[in-house]
Amino acid sequence: MIRISNYGDFVERLEELGFMSLFPAIPGLPSLQDETPPSIWFQDDETSDPWSWKSRVVEEKRHAYGCLLGGVKGFVASRLYGSFHAAFHAASVEDRWRDGVLSPLAWKAWSQFEGRVGIGTRELCARCGVKSGRLDAVLADLQRTYDLTVAGREYRLDRTGRPYGWPSNRYETVDAWVPESWWAMSDVRDRRDACESILDAASAFGTGLDGKGLARRWKLEG
């Protein structure tokens, strides 16, 4: 069903739902693609082009975007961000590295953020000495565990300093990027409470949703 026709509609709809995927990926749950007319996509207009909203919404710090829905690309509203963080951020990157459950490439990528506000995909690839294809899975996993988040976009610059081409993502650590007010919105007591709030939100707007299946898929059980 078409519910969203412009950026303002999108921000309000996301606030209403609490979260939604970018493209249809989670059976029974809405996606931005499902709720917008196909004709307005990829028009290079930030007001009317849904593809650009994922960058604009994080640059304005209205809501969060990234591989945040169990690794699926999507959006989490500021009011529900604390619940998702509590549910998916089980241990720090440092603890996972110490326990041997983090890959050397993931640790190397994470280490590049020390002392830096944010890093674009191209610079991060150069610092890690790999092509973007190898780094994509690492970055997706660090977003899934709520360690890194998409903070905006970066363009290549020509010799006069003007941007050109297709932008790449810029990332920041969650601790550095998330506004303090977002944490204050959360009233979850523990991980169980966080998981319940996410599943309650999903059941409130899901259509034909398999709640138990979603809990298993996102490991929100117990």
ZIPE-V746943 format. One record per helix or strand. SS is the DSSP state (helix for helix, strand for strand). FROM is the first residue (numbers start at 1). LEN is the number of residues. If there is no record, write none. Layout:
<<SS/FROM/LEN> <SS/FROM/LEN>>
This chain:
<<strand/4/1> <helix/7/11> <strand/19/3> <strand/31/1> <strand/36/1> <helix/38/3> <helix/50/10> <strand/63/7> <strand/72/6> <helix/78/11> <helix/93/6> <helix/104/8> <strand/119/2> <helix/121/8> <helix/132/13> <strand/148/10> <strand/163/11> <helix/174/4> <helix/180/6> <helix/191/15> <helix/211/7>>
